[in-house]
Amino acid sequence: MHGAGPILEVFYLILAAQVMAFLFKRLNQPVVIGEVLAGILVGPALLGLVHEGEVLEFLAELGAIFLLFMVGLETRLKDILAVGKEAFLVAVLGVAFPFVGGYWYGLEIGFETLPALFLGTALVATSVGITARVLQELGVLSRPYARIILGAAVIDDVLGLIVLAVVNGVAKTGSVEVGAVLQLILLSVVFVGLAVGLSPLFVRLPLEKLPVGSPLGFAFALGMGMAALAASIGLAPIVGAFLGGMLLAEVREKYRLEEPIFAIEGFLAPLFFAMVGVRLELSALVQPATLVAGSVVLVIALLGKLLGGFLGALTQGFRQAVVVGVGMAPRGEVGLIVAALGLAARAVNEEEYAIVLFMVVFTTLLSPLALRPLILWAEQGKRAVP
């Protein structure tokens, strides 16, 4: 028995997240920022009421899975395919620019080759959960620029995983493990390809005739199964959850799947964002060297994604392209995972880790703050067109 400990910590997280969400709604600011700050408030950085642990980590991961499952449920495959070219371009450019910029700057400030590679890799992957929450909050998930962001995030995750596999292989063996990288690429392509190929079958699938308790139960099993399958091949579980939700998008209204799944997501997703705050080590951010180098890396991280997203989505219009660029900017837990792997492999030291931490904190906090007014600006531009 775990006792009251984890239950009490969940209570603190939920209460703090709800209070901060209320305050940020009243301030007309993204709720997700309030939820992250709630985690900082009750976490080790300030009050110390909540600490990292297996139970909370699992609940947080479930929160991310249900958030992207819900987003997938509101996203039809045909809409993603309609912006497929733009999504692919956004993902490729959004990986290339930050990686090259981070690697170059690392070398410029005296990093060895391996730490510089890890710095570039930490700048690569987008934490789409943060952006998805803002898009969901503003009710614009059906817009083409939102679909570009979501499609690009799937491709971005695959590309980021490949870059990480290469750099991690170099850190461990001193060389690129070509076989492992090719296997990773093949598994990722097969996984995403199967999800796309199965989509037309789900339109005609009679869920009520399947040997399951209910269509909703089948939906839960599919979402978790896809998340688990994605994790088993090295992809982020949220990618599998998103694809699972997308498979059910055409039948969500027929079987009334949206409301009960949204209720669960409404409970778990704030835990995920609050745990982002709990994990942040604010004391590591106040060192002068970290502030200077971290600020430059932050600019590279923001500009790299902004430029990649803008150029890739320019066919949608100037304002929409800016929204895509900013929407791809949050790094969230992805950057921390890369930095932690580098630390574990002794490829980066504590100072280099702190620089990545600085970048993660401020892309996580600044991107949603910028994204909300930019989306409203883009929507006004659409209405202004005769």
C-alpha positions as CSV (number, residue, x, y, z in Angstrom):
1,M,0.0,0.0,0.0
2,H,1.3,3.4,-0.9
3,G,-0.6,5.2,1.9
4,A,-1.9,8.7,1.5
5,G,1.4,10.1,0.1
6,P,0.7,9.9,-3.7
7,I,-3.0,10.6,-3.2
8,L,-2.2,13.7,-1.2
9,E,0.3,14.8,-3.9
10,V,-2.3,14.3,-6.6
11,F,-4.7,16.4,-4.5
12,Y,-2.2,19.2,-4.2
13,L,-1.4,19.1,-8.0
14,I,-5.1,19.1,-9.0
15,L,-6.0,21.9,-6.5
16,A,-3.1,24.1,-7.5
17,A,-3.7,23.5,-11.3
18,Q,-7.4,24.3,-11.0
19,V,-6.8,27.5,-9.0
20,M,-4.0,28.7,-11.4
21,A,-6.2,27.8,-14.4
22,F,-9.0,29.9,-13.0
23,L,-6.6,32.8,-12.4
24,F,-5.1,32.6,-15.9
25,K,-8.6,32.4,-17.5
26,R,-9.5,35.6,-15.7
27,L,-6.3,37.2,-17.0
28,N,-7.2,35.9,-20.5
29,Q,-3.9,34.0,-20.7
30,P,-3.3,30.4,-21.7
31,V,-4.5,28.0,-19.0
32,V,-1.5,25.7,-19.7
33,I,0.9,28.3,-18.4
34,G,-1.1,28.4,-15.1
35,E,-0.9,24.6,-14.8
36,V,2.9,24.6,-15.3
37,L,3.3,27.3,-12.8
38,A,1.1,25.4,-10.4
39,G,3.6,22.5,-10.5
40,I,6.4,25.0,-9.8
41,L,4.5,26.4,-6.9
42,V,3.8,23.0,-5.1
43,G,6.9,21.3,-6.4
44,P,10.5,21.2,-4.9
45,A,11.3,24.6,-6.3
46,L,9.0,26.4,-3.9
47,L,6.6,24.8,-1.4
48,G,8.0,21.2,-1.7
49,L,4.5,19.6,-1.3
50,V,5.0,17.4,-4.4
51,H,8.0,15.5,-5.6
52,E,8.7,13.3,-8.6
53,G,7.7,9.7,-8.2
54,E,6.5,6.7,-10.2
55,V,2.8,7.1,-9.5
56,L,2.8,10.8,-10.5
57,E,5.0,10.2,-13.5
58,F,2.6,7.5,-14.7
59,L,-0.5,9.7,-14.2
60,A,1.3,12.6,-16.0
61,E,2.1,10.3,-19.0
62,L,-1.6,9.2,-19.1
63,G,-2.5,12.9,-19.1
64,A,-0.4,13.5,-22.2
65,I,-1.7,10.3,-23.9
66,F,-5.4,11.3,-23.3
67,L,-4.8,14.9,-24.4
68,L,-3.3,13.8,-27.8
69,F,-5.9,11.0,-28.1
70,M,-8.6,13.7,-27.7
71,V,-6.9,15.9,-30.2
72,G,-6.7,13.0,-32.6
73,L,-10.3,12.3,-32.1
74,E,-11.1,15.8,-33.4
75,T,-8.7,15.5,-36.4
76,R,-9.7,13.6,-39.6
77,L,-7.0,11.9,-41.5
78,K,-8.1,13.5,-44.8
79,D,-7.6,17.0,-43.3
80,I,-4.0,16.1,-42.3
81,L,-3.3,14.6,-45.7
82,A,-4.6,17.8,-47.3
83,V,-1.7,19.7,-45.7
84,G,0.8,16.8,-45.8
85,K,3.3,18.6,-48.0
86,E,3.4,21.6,-45.8
87,A,3.5,19.5,-42.6
88,F,6.5,17.5,-44.0
89,L,8.4,20.7,-44.9
90,V,7.7,22.3,-41.6
91,A,9.0,19.2,-39.8
92,V,12.1,18.9,-41.8
93,L,13.1,22.6,-41.7
94,G,12.0,22.7,-38.0
95,V,14.5,19.9,-37.2
96,A,17.4,21.1,-39.5
97,F,17.5,24.8,-38.4
98,P,17.6,24.3,-34.6
99,F,19.9,21.4,-34.8
100,V,22.5,23.2,-36.9
101,G,22.1,26.4,-34.9
102,G,22.5,24.6,-31.5
103,Y,25.5,22.5,-32.7
104,W,27.2,25.6,-34.1
105,Y,26.7,27.7,-31.0
106,G,27.9,24.9,-28.8
107,L,31.2,24.8,-30.7
108,E,31.4,28.6,-30.6
109,I,31.3,28.7,-26.8
110,G,33.8,25.9,-26.4
111,F,31.8,22.7,-26.1
112,E,33.4,19.5,-27.4
113,T,31.8,17.9,-30.4
114,L,29.7,15.5,-28.5
115,P,28.1,18.0,-26.1
116,A,27.5,20.3,-29.0
117,L,25.7,17.5,-30.8
118,F,23.5,16.9,-27.7
119,L,22.7,20.6,-27.6
120,G,21.6,20.6,-31.2
121,T,19.5,17.4,-30.6
122,A,17.8,19.0,-27.5
123,L,16.6,21.8,-29.8
124,V,15.1,19.4,-32.4
125,A,11.8,17.9,-31.1
126,T,8.6,19.8,-30.5
127,S,6.5,19.2,-27.3
128,V,3.2,19.3,-29.2
129,G,1.1,18.7,-26.0
130,I,1.6,22.3,-25.0
131,T,0.5,23.7,-28.4
132,A,-2.3,21.3,-28.7
133,R,-3.8,22.5,-25.4
134,V,-3.8,26.1,-26.7
135,L,-5.3,25.1,-30.0
136,Q,-8.0,23.1,-28.2
137,E,-8.7,25.9,-25.7
138,L,-9.3,28.4,-28.6
139,G,-11.4,25.9,-30.6
140,V,-9.2,26.1,-33.7
141,L,-8.1,22.4,-34.1
142,S,-10.0,22.3,-37.5
143,R,-8.0,25.1,-39.0
144,P,-5.4,24.2,-41.7
145,Y,-2.6,25.8,-39.7
146,A,-3.5,23.6,-36.7
147,R,-3.5,20.5,-38.8
148,I,-0.1,21.4,-40.2
149,I,1.2,21.7,-36.6
150,L,-0.2,18.3,-35.6
151,G,0.9,16.6,-38.8
152,A,4.4,18.1,-38.5
153,A,4.6,17.1,-34.9
154,V,4.2,13.4,-35.8
155,I,7.0,13.7,-38.5
156,D,9.0,15.8,-36.2
157,D,8.9,13.1,-33.5
158,V,10.2,10.5,-36.0
159,L,13.0,12.8,-37.2
160,G,13.9,13.8,-33.7
161,L,14.1,10.2,-32.6
162,I,16.4,9.4,-35.5
163,V,18.7,12.3,-34.7
164,L,18.7,11.2,-31.0
165,A,19.5,7.6,-32.0
166,V,22.5,8.7,-34.1
167,V,23.9,11.1,-31.4
168,N,23.3,8.6,-28.6
169,G,25.0,5.9,-30.6
170,V,28.0,8.2,-31.1
171,A,28.1,8.9,-27.3
172,K,28.1,5.2,-26.4
173,T,30.2,3.6,-29.1
174,G,32.0,6.5,-30.8
175,S,30.4,5.6,-34.2
176,V,27.0,5.7,-35.9
177,E,25.1,2.4,-35.6
178,V,23.6,2.4,-39.1
179,G,21.7,-0.9,-38.6
180,A,19.9,0.4,-35.5
181,V,19.0,3.7,-37.2
182,L,17.7,2.0,-40.3
183,Q,15.6,-0.3,-38.2
184,L,14.2,2.7,-36.3
185,I,13.3,4.5,-39.6
186,L,11.6,1.3,-41.0
187,L,9.6,0.7,-37.8
188,S,8.4,4.3,-37.6
189,V,7.4,4.4,-41.3
190,V,5.5,1.1,-41.0
191,F,3.7,2.2,-37.8
192,V,2.5,5.5,-39.2
193,G,1.8,3.9,-42.6
194,L,-0.4,1.2,-41.0
195,A,-2.4,3.8,-39.1
196,V,-3.0,5.8,-42.3
197,G,-3.8,2.6,-44.2
198,L,-6.3,1.4,-41.6
199,S,-8.2,4.7,-41.4
200,P,-10.7,3.9,-44.2
201,L,-11.6,0.6,-42.5
202,F,-12.6,2.4,-39.3
203,V,-15.2,4.5,-41.1
204,R,-17.2,1.4,-41.8
205,L,-16.3,-0.5,-38.6
206,P,-19.4,-1.5,-36.6
207,L,-18.0,-1.0,-33.1
208,E,-21.3,-2.1,-31.4
209,K,-20.9,-5.6,-33.0
210,L,-17.4,-6.2,-31.8
211,P,-16.8,-8.6,-28.8
212,V,-16.2,-5.7,-26.4
213,G,-18.2,-4.2,-23.5
214,S,-18.9,-0.9,-25.4
215,P,-17.7,1.2,-28.2
216,L,-16.2,3.5,-25.6
217,G,-14.3,0.6,-24.1
218,F,-12.9,-0.3,-27.5
219,A,-11.9,3.4,-28.0
220,F,-9.9,3.3,-24.7
221,A,-8.2,0.0,-25.7
222,L,-7.3,1.3,-29.1
223,G,-5.8,4.6,-27.8
224,M,-3.8,2.9,-25.1
225,G,-2.7,0.1,-27.5
226,M,-1.5,2.6,-30.1
227,A,0.4,4.5,-27.4
228,A,2.0,1.4,-26.1
229,L,2.9,0.2,-29.6
230,A,4.5,3.6,-30.4
231,A,6.5,3.5,-27.1
232,S,7.7,-0.1,-27.9
233,I,9.4,1.0,-31.1
234,G,10.9,4.1,-29.5
235,L,8.4,6.8,-30.6
236,A,6.6,9.0,-28.1
237,P,3.5,7.4,-26.8
238,I,1.5,10.6,-27.6
239,V,2.2,10.0,-31.3
240,G,0.5,6.6,-31.1
241,A,-2.4,8.1,-29.0
242,F,-2.9,10.9,-31.6
243,L,-3.0,8.3,-34.5
244,G,-5.4,6.1,-32.5
245,G,-7.7,9.1,-31.9
246,M,-7.5,10.0,-35.6
247,L,-8.6,6.4,-36.6
248,L,-11.8,7.0,-34.6
249,A,-12.4,10.6,-35.7
250,E,-14.9,9.6,-38.4
251,V,-17.1,7.7,-36.0
252,R,-16.8,9.8,-32.8
253,E,-20.2,11.4,-33.3
254,K,-22.0,8.1,-34.2
255,Y,-20.8,6.5,-30.9
256,R,-20.7,9.7,-28.8
257,L,-17.0,9.1,-27.8
258,E,-16.0,12.8,-27.4
259,E,-17.7,13.7,-24.1
260,P,-16.6,10.8,-21.9
261,I,-13.0,11.0,-23.3
262,F,-12.9,14.7,-22.8
263,A,-14.0,14.3,-19.2
264,I,-11.0,11.9,-18.5
265,E,-8.6,14.2,-20.4
266,G,-9.9,17.2,-18.3
267,F,-8.8,15.4,-15.2
268,L,-5.5,13.9,-16.3
269,A,-4.1,16.6,-18.7
270,P,-3.6,19.3,-16.0
271,L,-1.6,16.7,-14.0
272,F,0.7,16.3,-17.0
273,F,1.4,20.1,-17.3
274,A,1.7,20.5,-13.5
275,M,4.3,17.8,-13.5
276,V,6.3,19.7,-16.1
277,G,6.5,22.4,-13.5
278,V,7.4,20.0,-10.7
279,R,10.4,18.7,-12.7
280,L,11.9,22.1,-13.3
281,E,15.0,22.9,-11.3
282,L,14.8,26.6,-11.0
283,S,18.0,26.9,-9.0
284,A,20.1,25.8,-12.0
285,L,18.8,28.7,-14.0
286,V,20.3,31.6,-11.9
287,Q,24.0,31.1,-12.6
288,P,25.4,34.0,-14.7
289,A,26.9,31.7,-17.3
290,T,23.7,29.8,-17.7
291,L,21.7,33.0,-18.1
292,V,23.9,34.3,-20.9
293,A,24.4,31.0,-22.8
294,G,20.8,29.9,-22.1
295,S,19.4,33.1,-23.5
296,V,21.3,32.7,-26.8
297,V,20.2,29.0,-27.0
298,L,16.6,30.1,-26.3
299,V,16.8,32.6,-29.2
300,I,18.2,29.9,-31.5
301,A,15.5,27.4,-30.4
302,L,12.7,29.9,-31.0
303,L,14.1,31.3,-34.3
304,G,14.9,27.8,-35.7
305,K,11.3,26.5,-35.2
306,L,9.8,29.9,-36.2
307,L,11.8,30.0,-39.4
308,G,11.2,26.4,-40.3
309,G,7.5,26.6,-39.6
310,F,7.1,29.9,-41.4
311,L,8.9,28.8,-44.6
312,G,7.1,25.4,-44.6
313,A,3.6,26.8,-44.1
314,L,3.9,30.0,-46.1
315,T,1.4,28.7,-48.7
316,Q,-1.3,29.1,-46.0
317,G,-0.7,32.9,-45.7
318,F,1.7,35.1,-43.7
319,R,-0.2,35.1,-40.4
320,Q,-1.0,31.4,-40.4
321,A,2.7,30.6,-41.2
322,V,3.8,32.7,-38.2
323,V,1.3,30.7,-36.0
324,V,2.7,27.4,-37.3
325,G,6.3,28.5,-36.5
326,V,5.4,29.6,-32.9
327,G,3.2,26.5,-32.4
328,M,6.2,24.3,-33.1
329,A,8.5,26.1,-30.7
330,P,7.8,24.5,-27.2
331,R,10.3,21.8,-26.3
332,G,8.8,20.7,-22.9
333,E,9.9,17.4,-21.6
334,V,11.4,16.3,-24.9
335,G,14.4,18.6,-24.5
336,L,14.9,17.5,-20.9
337,I,14.9,13.8,-21.9
338,V,17.7,14.5,-24.4
339,A,19.7,16.5,-21.9
340,A,19.2,13.8,-19.2
341,L,20.5,11.1,-21.7
342,G,23.5,13.2,-22.4
343,L,24.1,13.6,-18.7
344,A,23.7,9.9,-18.0
345,A,26.2,9.1,-20.9
346,R,28.6,11.7,-19.4
347,A,28.5,13.5,-22.8
348,V,27.4,16.7,-21.1
349,N,28.2,18.2,-17.7
350,E,25.9,20.0,-15.2
351,E,26.6,23.4,-16.7
352,E,25.7,22.2,-20.2
353,Y,22.6,20.5,-18.9
354,A,21.5,23.7,-17.2
355,I,21.7,25.6,-20.5
356,V,19.3,23.1,-22.0
357,L,17.0,23.4,-19.0
358,F,16.9,27.2,-19.4
359,M,15.8,26.8,-23.0
360,V,13.2,24.2,-22.1
361,V,11.7,26.3,-19.3
362,F,11.3,29.4,-21.4
363,T,10.2,27.8,-24.7
364,T,7.5,26.0,-22.6
365,L,6.4,29.3,-20.9
366,L,6.8,31.8,-23.7
367,S,5.4,29.9,-26.7
368,P,1.8,29.6,-25.4
369,L,1.8,33.2,-24.3
370,A,2.8,34.3,-27.8
371,L,0.6,31.7,-29.5
372,R,-2.8,32.9,-28.1
373,P,-2.6,36.5,-29.5
374,L,-1.1,35.2,-32.7
375,I,-4.0,32.8,-33.3
376,L,-6.5,35.6,-32.6
377,W,-4.5,37.8,-35.1
378,A,-4.6,35.1,-37.7
379,E,-8.3,34.6,-37.2
380,Q,-9.0,38.3,-37.6
381,G,-7.0,38.3,-40.8
382,K,-9.2,35.5,-42.2
383,R,-12.3,37.4,-41.4
384,A,-10.9,40.6,-43.0
385,V,-10.5,38.8,-46.4
386,P,-13.6,39.5,-48.6
